[in-house]
Protein backbone atom coordinates (compact mmCIF):
# COMPACT_ATOMS: atom_id res chain seq x y z
CA UNK A 1 0.00 0.00 0.00
CA UNK A 2 1.45 3.38 -1.04
CA UNK A 3 1.70 6.44 1.17
CA UNK A 4 -0.27 9.38 -0.19
CA UNK A 5 0.03 13.05 0.75
CA UNK A 6 -3.43 14.54 1.12
CA UNK A 7 -3.74 18.30 0.68
CA UNK A 8 -6.66 20.36 1.96
CA UNK A 9 -7.43 23.97 2.87
CA UNK A 10 -8.04 24.98 6.47
CA UNK A 11 -9.79 28.31 7.00
CA UNK A 12 -9.58 30.20 10.27
CA UNK A 13 -10.82 33.64 11.22
CA UNK A 14 -8.33 36.00 12.89
CA UNK A 15 -8.77 38.52 15.69
CA UNK A 16 -6.51 41.56 15.30
CA UNK A 17 -6.29 44.87 17.14
CA UNK A 18 -6.51 48.35 15.63
CA UNK A 19 -2.75 48.74 15.12
CA UNK A 20 -2.46 45.30 13.54
CA UNK A 21 -5.46 46.08 11.32
CA UNK A 22 -3.76 49.24 10.06
CA UNK A 23 -0.52 47.40 9.32
CA UNK A 24 -2.32 44.57 7.53
CA UNK A 25 -4.28 47.04 5.41
CA UNK A 26 -1.08 48.77 4.34
CA UNK A 27 0.59 45.41 3.70
CA UNK A 28 -2.30 44.33 1.48
CA UNK A 29 -2.07 47.53 -0.56
CA UNK A 30 1.68 47.20 -1.04
CA UNK A 31 1.34 43.50 -1.90
CA UNK A 32 -1.15 44.39 -4.62
CA UNK A 33 1.19 47.13 -5.82
CA UNK A 34 4.09 44.68 -5.96
CA UNK A 35 2.05 42.12 -7.92
CA UNK A 36 0.84 44.80 -10.32
CA UNK A 37 4.34 46.13 -10.96
CA UNK A 38 5.60 42.64 -11.77
CA UNK A 39 2.58 41.97 -14.01
CA UNK A 40 3.01 45.29 -15.82
CA UNK A 41 6.66 44.51 -16.51
CA UNK A 42 5.94 40.97 -17.68
CA UNK A 43 3.04 42.14 -19.83
CA UNK A 44 5.24 44.64 -21.65
CA UNK A 45 7.49 41.67 -22.23
CA UNK A 46 10.42 41.47 -24.56
CA UNK A 47 11.27 43.40 -27.68
CA UNK A 48 9.82 40.50 -29.66
CA UNK A 49 6.44 41.06 -28.02
CA UNK A 50 6.44 37.98 -25.80
CA UNK A 51 4.90 38.08 -22.33
CA UNK A 52 7.42 37.22 -19.63
CA UNK A 53 6.13 34.40 -17.40
CA UNK A 54 9.37 33.07 -15.93
CA UNK A 55 9.50 33.74 -12.19
CA UNK A 56 13.28 33.91 -12.28
CA UNK A 57 13.28 36.44 -15.10
CA UNK A 58 10.55 38.51 -13.48
CA UNK A 59 12.57 38.49 -10.25
CA UNK A 60 15.66 39.81 -12.03
CA UNK A 61 13.66 42.46 -13.87
CA UNK A 62 11.51 43.76 -11.02
CA UNK A 63 12.75 42.83 -7.54
CA UNK A 64 14.86 45.90 -6.75
CA UNK A 65 12.36 48.36 -8.26
CA UNK A 66 9.43 46.77 -6.44
CA UNK A 67 11.15 46.82 -3.07
CA UNK A 68 12.04 50.47 -3.53
CA UNK A 69 8.55 51.45 -4.69
CA UNK A 70 6.88 49.59 -1.81
CA UNK A 71 9.13 51.02 0.90
CA UNK A 72 11.07 47.81 1.42
CA UNK A 73 8.08 45.47 1.58
CA UNK A 74 9.10 42.19 3.22
CA UNK A 75 11.26 40.25 0.75
CA UNK A 76 9.18 37.08 1.04
CA UNK A 77 6.00 39.01 0.29
CA UNK A 78 7.65 40.63 -2.73
CA UNK A 79 8.55 37.17 -4.03
CA UNK A 80 5.03 35.88 -3.36
CA UNK A 81 3.58 38.87 -5.25
CA UNK A 82 5.92 38.16 -8.15
CA UNK A 83 4.80 34.51 -8.20
CA UNK A 84 1.16 35.57 -8.26
CA UNK A 85 1.89 37.89 -11.19
CA UNK A 86 3.79 35.15 -13.04
CA UNK A 87 0.87 32.72 -12.65
CA UNK A 88 -1.59 35.33 -13.94
CA UNK A 89 0.65 36.13 -16.93
CA UNK A 90 1.03 32.44 -17.70
CA UNK A 91 -2.77 32.17 -17.81
CA UNK A 92 -2.82 35.03 -20.33
CA UNK A 93 -0.31 33.20 -22.53
CA UNK A 94 -2.48 30.08 -22.49
CA UNK A 95 -5.51 32.12 -23.52
CA UNK A 96 -3.57 33.62 -26.42
CA UNK A 97 -2.68 30.12 -27.55
CA UNK A 98 -6.42 29.39 -27.65
CA UNK A 99 -6.97 32.39 -29.91
CA UNK A 100 -8.32 34.68 -27.19
CA UNK A 101 -7.28 38.26 -26.48
CA UNK A 102 -6.92 38.52 -22.69
CA UNK A 103 -6.53 41.79 -20.83
CA UNK A 104 -3.51 42.55 -18.69
CA UNK A 105 -3.90 41.12 -15.17
CA UNK A 106 -5.21 43.56 -12.56
CA UNK A 107 -4.77 42.83 -8.87
CA UNK A 108 -7.66 44.18 -6.81
CA UNK A 109 -8.36 41.34 -4.35
CA UNK A 110 -7.61 42.23 -0.72
CA UNK A 111 -5.30 39.30 -0.05
CA UNK A 112 -1.66 38.50 0.71
CA UNK A 113 0.22 35.23 0.16
CA UNK A 114 2.46 34.09 3.04
CA UNK A 115 5.16 31.43 2.77
CA UNK A 116 6.58 29.78 5.87
CA UNK A 117 9.24 32.48 6.20
CA UNK A 118 6.58 35.18 6.47
CA UNK A 119 4.14 33.40 8.80
CA UNK A 120 4.66 31.37 11.96
CA UNK A 121 1.93 29.20 13.49
CA UNK A 122 1.47 28.79 17.25
CA UNK A 123 -1.19 26.98 19.30
CA UNK A 124 -3.55 29.95 19.69
CA UNK A 125 -2.21 32.55 17.28
CA UNK A 126 -0.01 33.23 14.27
CA UNK A 127 2.53 35.94 13.56
CA UNK A 128 2.47 37.55 10.13
CA UNK A 129 4.99 39.78 8.38
CA UNK A 130 3.76 43.30 7.65
CA UNK A 131 5.19 46.56 6.36
CA UNK A 132 6.50 47.23 9.87
CA UNK A 133 7.63 44.04 11.53
CA UNK A 134 5.32 41.23 12.60
CA UNK A 135 1.90 41.29 14.19
CA UNK A 136 0.15 38.66 16.29
CA UNK A 137 -3.30 37.47 15.27
CA UNK A 138 -5.37 35.17 17.47
CA UNK A 139 -7.39 32.33 15.97
CA UNK A 140 -11.18 32.59 16.24
CA UNK A 141 -12.50 29.03 16.07
CA UNK A 142 -16.18 28.06 15.82
CA UNK A 143 -17.86 26.18 18.66
CA UNK A 144 -18.65 23.22 16.44
CA UNK A 145 -16.30 21.16 14.31
CA UNK A 146 -16.75 22.08 10.65
CA UNK A 147 -14.49 20.77 7.87
CA UNK A 148 -12.06 23.74 7.78
CA UNK A 149 -11.67 23.55 11.56
CA UNK A 150 -11.25 19.79 11.43
CA UNK A 151 -8.18 20.29 9.26
CA UNK A 152 -6.84 22.91 11.70
CA UNK A 153 -5.24 20.44 14.09
CA UNK A 154 -1.98 18.66 14.84
CA UNK A 155 -2.78 15.83 12.42
CA UNK A 156 -2.40 18.23 9.49
CA UNK A 157 0.90 20.00 8.80
CA UNK A 158 0.44 23.70 8.07
CA UNK A 159 2.12 25.12 4.98
CA UNK A 160 1.72 28.38 3.07
CA UNK A 161 -1.35 30.55 3.60
CA UNK A 162 -3.32 33.32 1.94
CA UNK A 163 -4.72 36.11 4.10
CA UNK A 164 -8.10 37.42 2.90
CA UNK A 165 -9.77 40.61 4.10
CA UNK A 166 -13.50 40.81 3.46
CA UNK A 167 -16.44 42.45 5.16
CA UNK A 168 -14.12 43.91 7.79
CA UNK A 169 -12.73 40.52 8.91
CA UNK A 170 -9.51 38.63 8.25
CA UNK A 171 -9.36 34.96 7.28
CA UNK A 172 -6.36 32.70 6.78
CA UNK A 173 -6.70 30.06 4.06
CA UNK A 174 -3.98 27.61 5.06
CA UNK A 175 -2.67 24.78 2.90
CA UNK A 176 -2.48 21.72 5.15
CA UNK A 177 -1.12 18.28 4.33
CA UNK A 178 -0.83 14.87 5.94
CA UNK A 179 0.39 11.50 4.84
CA UNK A 180 -1.97 8.54 4.78
CA UNK A 181 -1.88 4.93 3.70
CA UNK A 182 -4.98 5.47 1.56
CA UNK A 183 -4.69 3.93 -1.86
CA UNK A 184 -4.21 6.51 -4.64
CA UNK A 185 -7.56 5.70 -6.20
CA UNK A 186 -9.27 6.66 -2.93
CA UNK A 187 -7.67 10.09 -2.67
CA UNK A 188 -10.44 11.89 -4.57
CA UNK A 189 -13.43 10.01 -3.19
CA UNK A 190 -16.38 12.28 -2.72
CA UNK A 191 -19.56 13.72 -4.13
CA UNK A 192 -19.59 16.33 -6.90
CA UNK A 193 -22.11 19.11 -7.44
CA UNK A 194 -22.14 20.13 -11.10
CA UNK A 195 -22.99 23.77 -11.94
CA UNK A 196 -24.10 25.17 -15.30
CA UNK A 197 -23.87 28.98 -15.72
CA UNK A 198 -26.12 30.84 -18.15
CA UNK A 199 -26.61 34.25 -19.79
CA UNK A 200 -30.40 34.08 -19.54
CA UNK A 201 -32.97 32.34 -17.39
CA UNK A 202 -31.37 31.12 -14.18
CA UNK A 203 -27.78 32.19 -13.57
CA UNK A 204 -26.75 28.86 -12.08
CA UNK A 205 -28.36 25.43 -12.27
CA UNK A 206 -26.99 22.47 -10.31
CA UNK A 207 -26.91 18.74 -10.87
CA UNK A 208 -29.06 18.42 -7.74
CA UNK A 209 -31.84 20.36 -9.47
CA UNK A 210 -31.41 23.76 -7.77
CA UNK A 211 -32.10 26.87 -9.88
CA UNK A 212 -30.21 29.80 -8.36
CA UNK A 213 -30.15 33.46 -9.37
CA UNK A 214 -31.90 35.23 -12.24
CA UNK A 215 -29.73 36.16 -15.23
CA UNK A 216 -32.58 38.09 -16.86
CA UNK A 217 -32.95 40.25 -13.74
CA UNK A 218 -29.20 40.87 -13.56
CA UNK A 219 -29.11 41.84 -17.25
CA UNK A 220 -32.15 44.11 -16.77
CA UNK A 221 -30.44 45.95 -13.93
CA UNK A 222 -27.35 46.35 -16.11
CA UNK A 223 -29.38 47.79 -19.00
CA UNK A 224 -31.15 50.22 -16.68
CA UNK A 225 -27.78 51.38 -15.36
CA UNK A 226 -26.37 51.83 -18.87
CA UNK A 227 -29.47 53.77 -19.91
CA UNK A 228 -29.18 56.21 -17.00
CA UNK A 229 -25.43 56.48 -17.48
CA UNK A 230 -25.92 57.36 -21.15
CA UNK A 231 -28.36 60.17 -20.31
CA UNK A 232 -25.96 61.62 -17.74
CA UNK A 233 -23.09 61.49 -20.23
CA UNK A 234 -25.16 63.45 -22.73
CA UNK A 235 -25.87 66.10 -20.08
CA UNK A 236 -22.14 66.69 -19.66
CA UNK A 237 -22.32 68.85 -16.53
CA UNK A 238 -20.07 68.44 -13.51
CA UNK A 239 -23.11 67.54 -11.43
CA UNK A 240 -24.07 64.86 -13.96
CA UNK A 241 -20.51 63.52 -13.86
CA UNK A 242 -20.59 63.23 -10.07
CA UNK A 243 -24.00 61.57 -10.20
CA UNK A 244 -22.73 59.14 -12.85
CA UNK A 245 -19.78 58.14 -10.64
CA UNK A 246 -22.08 57.63 -7.67
CA UNK A 247 -24.50 55.61 -9.77
CA UNK A 248 -21.68 53.41 -11.05
CA UNK A 249 -20.52 52.71 -7.53
CA UNK A 250 -24.01 51.76 -6.37
CA UNK A 251 -24.54 49.42 -9.32
CA UNK A 252 -21.13 47.80 -8.78
CA UNK A 253 -21.91 47.21 -5.11
CA UNK A 254 -25.36 45.83 -5.94
CA UNK A 255 -23.91 43.47 -8.57
CA UNK A 256 -21.21 42.19 -6.24
CA UNK A 257 -23.77 41.58 -3.50
CA UNK A 258 -26.11 39.75 -5.88
CA UNK A 259 -23.34 37.46 -7.13
CA UNK A 260 -22.21 36.83 -3.54
CA UNK A 261 -25.74 35.60 -2.79
CA UNK A 262 -25.69 33.31 -5.83
CA UNK A 263 -22.35 31.80 -4.78
CA UNK A 264 -23.62 31.39 -1.22
CA UNK A 265 -26.62 29.51 -2.58
CA UNK A 266 -24.32 27.14 -4.50
CA UNK A 267 -22.26 26.39 -1.40
CA UNK A 268 -25.41 25.82 0.65
CA UNK A 269 -26.65 23.39 -2.00
CA UNK A 270 -23.32 21.55 -1.87
CA UNK A 271 -23.54 21.32 1.91
CA UNK A 272 -27.13 20.07 1.76
CA UNK A 273 -26.00 17.16 -0.42
CA UNK A 274 -22.77 16.44 1.50
CA UNK A 275 -20.67 17.37 -1.53
CA UNK A 276 -16.89 17.44 -1.36
CA UNK A 277 -16.44 19.14 -4.74
CA UNK A 278 -18.20 21.70 -6.92
CA UNK A 279 -17.55 21.49 -10.66
CA UNK A 280 -17.77 24.38 -13.14
CA UNK A 281 -16.85 24.63 -16.78
CA UNK A 282 -13.66 26.59 -17.42
CA UNK A 283 -14.51 30.16 -18.34
CA UNK A 284 -12.91 29.98 -21.78
CA UNK A 285 -15.21 27.07 -22.63
CA UNK A 286 -18.25 28.96 -21.35
CA UNK A 287 -17.31 31.88 -23.61
CA UNK A 288 -17.00 29.56 -26.60
CA UNK A 289 -20.28 27.80 -25.80
CA UNK A 290 -22.18 31.04 -25.18
CA UNK A 291 -20.83 33.21 -27.98
CA UNK A 292 -23.35 35.97 -27.26
CA UNK A 293 -22.18 36.46 -23.67
CA UNK A 294 -21.30 40.10 -23.00
CA UNK A 295 -18.18 41.19 -21.13
CA UNK A 296 -20.44 41.97 -18.16
CA UNK A 297 -21.87 38.44 -18.19
CA UNK A 298 -18.40 36.94 -18.50
CA UNK A 299 -17.33 39.07 -15.53
CA UNK A 300 -20.35 37.81 -13.59
CA UNK A 301 -19.44 34.17 -14.32
CA UNK A 302 -15.87 34.77 -13.18
CA UNK A 303 -17.06 36.41 -9.96
CA UNK A 304 -19.48 33.56 -9.21
CA UNK A 305 -16.68 31.04 -9.57
CA UNK A 306 -14.27 33.12 -7.46
CA UNK A 307 -16.80 33.76 -4.69
CA UNK A 308 -17.92 30.14 -4.67
CA UNK A 309 -14.32 28.96 -4.41
CA UNK A 310 -13.42 30.90 -1.29
CA UNK A 311 -16.80 30.36 0.37
CA UNK A 312 -16.60 26.63 -0.33
CA UNK A 313 -13.07 26.46 1.06
CA UNK A 314 -14.40 27.52 4.45
CA UNK A 315 -16.29 24.20 4.57
CA UNK A 316 -13.51 22.08 3.09
CA UNK A 317 -15.26 21.87 -0.29
CA UNK A 318 -12.98 22.03 -3.34
CA UNK A 319 -13.92 23.81 -6.57
CA UNK A 320 -12.80 22.19 -9.83
CA UNK A 321 -12.98 23.67 -13.33
CA UNK A 322 -13.18 21.27 -16.23
CA UNK A 323 -13.10 21.52 -20.00
CA UNK A 324 -16.03 19.36 -21.06
CA UNK A 325 -17.34 18.96 -24.57
CA UNK A 326 -20.97 18.68 -25.61
CA UNK A 327 -22.40 19.16 -22.10
CA UNK A 328 -25.42 20.88 -23.64
CA UNK A 329 -25.99 18.35 -26.42
CA UNK A 330 -25.38 15.07 -24.56
CA UNK A 331 -28.14 13.13 -22.83
CA UNK A 332 -27.19 12.96 -19.15
CA UNK A 333 -28.86 9.61 -18.52
CA UNK A 334 -26.10 7.09 -17.85
CA UNK A 335 -27.69 4.40 -20.02
CA UNK A 336 -27.85 6.71 -23.03
CA UNK A 337 -25.31 9.57 -23.38
CA UNK A 338 -26.49 10.16 -26.96
CA UNK A 339 -25.06 13.42 -28.28
CA UNK A 340 -26.66 15.58 -30.96
CA UNK A 341 -27.13 19.31 -31.57
CA UNK A 342 -30.87 18.85 -32.03
CA UNK A 343 -31.30 17.32 -28.56
CA UNK A 344 -31.51 20.83 -27.12
CA UNK A 345 -33.97 23.54 -28.05
CA UNK A 346 -33.63 26.56 -25.78
CA UNK A 347 -34.47 25.53 -22.21
CA UNK A 348 -35.84 22.18 -23.37
CA UNK A 349 -33.83 19.01 -23.79
CA UNK A 350 -35.33 15.93 -25.39
CA UNK A 351 -33.00 13.10 -26.34
CA UNK A 352 -33.56 12.03 -29.94
CA UNK A 353 -32.48 8.50 -29.04
CA UNK A 354 -34.05 7.60 -25.69
CA UNK A 355 -36.77 10.27 -25.61
CA UNK A 356 -36.01 11.45 -22.07
CA UNK A 357 -36.84 15.09 -21.36
CA UNK A 358 -35.00 17.44 -18.99
CA UNK A 359 -34.57 21.11 -18.37
CA UNK A 360 -31.59 21.81 -20.65
CA UNK A 361 -29.48 23.52 -17.99
CA UNK A 362 -30.15 20.76 -15.45
CA UNK A 363 -29.07 18.22 -18.05
CA UNK A 364 -25.85 20.18 -18.67
CA UNK A 365 -25.09 20.48 -14.94
CA UNK A 366 -25.29 16.70 -14.54
CA UNK A 367 -22.93 16.26 -17.49
CA UNK A 368 -20.44 18.71 -15.95
CA UNK A 369 -20.36 16.77 -12.68
CA UNK A 370 -20.08 13.44 -14.44
CA UNK A 371 -17.22 14.74 -16.57
CA UNK A 372 -15.18 15.45 -13.43
CA UNK A 373 -15.88 11.94 -12.14
CA UNK A 374 -14.74 10.52 -15.47
CA UNK A 375 -11.55 12.58 -15.34
CA UNK A 376 -10.78 11.15 -11.89
CA UNK A 377 -11.55 7.65 -13.06
CA UNK A 378 -9.30 7.89 -16.12
CA UNK A 379 -6.42 9.45 -14.17
CA UNK A 380 -6.63 6.83 -11.42
CA UNK A 381 -7.37 9.42 -8.71
CA UNK A 382 -11.01 8.49 -8.17
CA UNK A 383 -13.07 5.36 -8.63
CA UNK A 384 -16.54 3.96 -8.24
CA UNK A 385 -16.81 5.42 -4.74
CA UNK A 386 -17.06 8.95 -6.19
CA UNK A 387 -20.54 10.28 -6.96
CA UNK A 388 -22.38 13.17 -8.53
CA UNK A 389 -25.20 14.79 -6.59
CA UNK A 390 -28.72 14.45 -8.03
CA UNK A 391 -32.14 15.63 -6.88
CA UNK A 392 -32.90 12.53 -4.84
CA UNK A 393 -29.65 10.67 -4.48
CA UNK A 394 -26.23 10.16 -6.05
CA UNK A 395 -24.83 8.46 -9.14
CA UNK A 396 -21.33 7.02 -9.49
CA UNK A 397 -19.15 6.92 -12.59
CA UNK A 398 -20.36 3.42 -13.46
CA UNK A 399 -23.99 4.51 -13.39
CA UNK A 400 -24.98 2.97 -10.06
CA UNK A 401 -27.70 5.08 -8.44
CA UNK A 402 -27.98 5.45 -4.66
CA UNK A 403 -31.21 7.05 -3.40
CA UNK A 404 -31.21 9.54 -0.56
CA UNK A 405 -32.10 7.85 2.70
CA UNK A 406 -34.69 9.51 4.91
N, C-alpha and C positions, 0 to 999 in steps of 0.2 A: 504494500500500500504506500503510495507516494505522499509526501508532505506538501501541503498546499498553503500558500500565503493568501489569506482572505483580506480584502481591503474594503473598508466601509467609511462612512462619514459620520462623525459624532458632532452634534451641534449643542453648544452651551451658551446661555445668556451670561453677560458680564455685568457686574456692578462697578461703576467707576465714579469717582468724585468729580467736582467741578474742574479742578486743575487738570486732572487726567483727561477729562472730556475735551478740554481746550487743546491739549497737546495731541490727542488722537485726531481731532478735527484738522489741525494743521498738518499732521502727518499724512492723513488721507489726501489732502489737497496737493501736497508735494509729491506724493506717490503717483497721483494721476498726472501731474505735470511731468514727472520723470518718464512715465510710460508714453505720454504724448510726444515728448521730445524724441525718444527713441523711435517711435512709429513714424514721426515726420521725417526723420533722417533716412530710415529704411525705405519709406515710400518714395522719396526723391531718388533713391537708388544710385545706380552707377551711370556713367556717361552713356552706356549702351541702353539705358532705359529699364534695366532689371531692378525689381524690388529686392532689397537686401533682407534675407530671412535668417541668416546665420547669426546665432547668439554671440559667437566669438567675434565676428566682424562688427556687429552692432556695438559690442562692448568697446572695441578699439576705437570706433568712430564717435561714440557718444559719452563714455563714462566720465571723463574729466569735465566736459561741458555741463553734463547733467548735475554732477555734484556741486559745481560752482553755482549753477542757476538755482538749485534747490537749497542753498545755504548748508552744504555739507550734509545732505540727507544720509542717514545710516547706509553704509556701503552695501549691506545685505539687502536692504529695501531697494536700493538703486538697481542691483542685479535682478531682483525679483520683478521690478517694473520693466526692465529690459526684456526679461524672458516672456512676460505677458505681451509686450509689444511684438516680439518675434513670433509668438504663436498666432497673434492676430494677423500679422503680415503674411505668414505662411498660409493662413486660410484664404487670404485675398489672392495669392498666387494660384491656389487650387481652383478658385472660382474662375479666374482668367483662363485656366486650362479647359474649363467646361464651357468657355465661350461667353461668360458673364462679364459685366463691367462693374466690379465692386467699388465702393467708395473707400476713401482712406479711413482707417480705424480711428474712432473717437472714444476717449476714455472718460466716461461720465459717472460710472458706478462708484458709490461711496464704499470702497473696499481696499484692503491692503493685504498683500501676500507675505506671510512670515515663514522663513525657513527656521531650522532648529538653532541657528546662531542668533536669530532675532527674537525668539520667543523661548521662554523656559517654563515648564509646567511644574506646579507643586500640588500638594494634596487639595488645598482649598482655593488656590488662586494661581494666576499666571503672571509673569512679567513680560512686557512687550516693549520693543524698541520704539522710540518716538523721535521727534525732531530735537528733543532736549533730554537725553538720557532715557531711562526706562521708567515705566509706570507699573503699578500693581493693580490687577483687576480680579475681583473675587468672582467665583463661579456662583451662578444662581440656578440651582437645580430644582426641577419640579418635584412635587410630593410623590407622584406616582412614577413607576418605571415606564418610560416610553422608549421606543427603539433608539433614538439618538442618545438618551441617557444610559441605556443598557450598554452601549459601546464605550461610554465614558467611565471606564473602570480599569483595574490593574490587568485584567486579562488581555486588553488591547493596548498595543504600543502606540503612543502618540507620535505623529510625524509632523509634517508641515501643516500650516493652518491659513485660512483666509478670514480676516476680520471684516464683517459687514456692519454698516451703520444704516439702520432704517427705522423710521417712525420714532426717532429719538433714543433708540436702544442699540446696544452693541451685541453682536453674536459672533462666536468663533465657530467656524466650520473646520473641524480638525480631521485630517486623514489619519485613520487608525488601522493597524494591521495586527494579525495574529496568525500563527501557524497552526494548522490542523491536519489530522490524518484523513480528512475527507477525500474521497476519490475525486479526481478532476472533473468527472462528468456530473458530480453533485454540487459543484461550486456555484452554479447559477440557478439552482432550484428555486422556484418561486412562481408567483402568479402575475401575469402581465395584464395591464389595462391599456388597450389600444385607443388612440385618440385621433379623430379625423377633424381637421380644421377647414373652415369654409368661408367664402366671401359673401355668401348670402344665406338666408335661413338661419339656422343655429350656428353660432361660432364654433362650437366644439361638440362633437358627438362621440360617445365612448362605446367600447365593445360590450359594456354592461347595459347599454340601452339608455344612458342618461343624455339628455339634450340640454346643453348649458350655454347660456349667453345668446344674444340676438344680434347677428351680423347686420341685419337690415336696420335695426335701431341705431347701431354704432355708425353705420354709413349715413343714416339720416342726420344724426347729430353733426357729423363731419360736414355734410353738405350745407346745413344751416349755418355752421361756423364760417365756411368759405363764402357763403352768400353775404353775410354781414360784414366779413372782412373786405370783400370786394367793394361794397358800398362805402365803407370808411376810407378805403384807398382812393376812391374817386373824389371824396370830399377834400382830401389833401391838407386839411388844417392840422395845426399842432395838437389841438384837442382830440381830433379824430385819430391821430397817430397814437396818442397816449391811450385812448379807449381801445384801439386795435391791439396794442401790446397787452393790455389788461385782459381783453377778451381771449387772446391767444393763450395766456397763462391759465385762465379758468378752464378753457377747453382741454388743454394738456393735462391739467390736474384731474379733470373729470374722466378723461380717457384712461389715464393710468389707474385710477381707482376702479373703473369698470373692468379693466383687464385683470387687475388684482383679484377681483371678486370671481371672475371666470376661472382663474388658476386655482383659487381656493376651493371652488366647487369641484375641480378635477381631483385635487388631492383628497378632498372629503370622500369622493366616489371611490378612489383607490383604497382609502382606509376602510370604507364600508364593506369592501370585497376582499379585505386582507391581501391586497396586492403588494408585491415587493418591487415591481417595476412599472413604469408608465412609458409607453412607446409612442413617439411621434414620427411623422415623416421628416426627413431632412428638409430644411427650408428651400434649398435649391430645387428639390423635386416638387415641392408644393408650387413654386413659381412656374415650373414647366407644366405642371398638371393644370394649374389655374392661370392660363395666360392672360386673363383679363384682370388679374389682381392688381390693384393700385399700389403705389409705394406706401400709402397709409395702411392698407390692409396687410401688406407684407411686414410693415413695422409692427402691426398689432399681433401677427402670428409670432414674430420673434419675441415680443414682450411676453406673450402667453407662455411660450416655452421657457423663457428665462425665469419668470416668476414661479412657474410650476416647479422648476428644477430646485430652486432654493427653498421653497415651501416644503416640497416633498422630502428634501434632505433632512429637515427637522424631525421627520418621522422614520428616517432610515430607508426611505423609498428612493430607488435610483430612477433616473430619467434616461432613456435610450433614444437615439435618433437613427432611423434606418432609411435605406434607400430602396423601397419596394417598387416593383413594377406592376401595373395593371390592378392596383388595389380597388379602383372604381369599376373595373370591367369584369372582375373575377367573382364568381359565385362563392360566397364564404362558407357554404355548407361543406363539411369535410368529405362527404361522399361524392361530391360533384366537382367543384373547383373549375367549372367550365368558364372560359374567358372569351368575351366577345364585346366589341364596342356597342352593339345594339342591346346588350343586357340592361344598360342604364338609360333612362330617359328622365332627365331632371332629377327630382327627388325620389323617383320610383326606380326600383330595381326588380326586374323579373328575368330569371335565368331562362334563356332560350332552350336549354337542354333539359333541366329537371323541373322547370316551371315554378320554383319557389320564388316568393315575393318578399322583399325587405324594403325598409327605408334605405335609400342609396347610401347615405352617410353612415348609417349603422352597419351596413354591409362592409363598407370600406374600413371602418374602425376595427372590425373583427379581423379583416385581412391584414391590417397593420400589426396587430398583436400577434397573429399567427406567424407573420413573417419573422418577427424577432425570435419566436420559439424555434422556427426552422433554422435560423442562423446559428442559434446555440447548438441545436442538434447536429448540424453539419460540422461545426467547429470542434465538437466534442466537449463543449463547456456546459451543456444542459441536455437532459434526456427526457424520458417519458414522465418524470415527476414534475416537470414544469407545465404550467397551465395558462390559458388565457381566460380572463374573467368575462362571463356572459350574464344575461339578465337573471337567470335562475340557477346558476351553477358554474362549473368550469369545464374546459375542454383541453386535453393535452395534445401534443404534437402528432400523436398517432390516431387522434380522433375519438378517444375514449371520453365520454361525457360523465361528469360527476355532478349530480343535482345538489343544490343547497339543502343542508339539513336544517330542520326547524326544531 
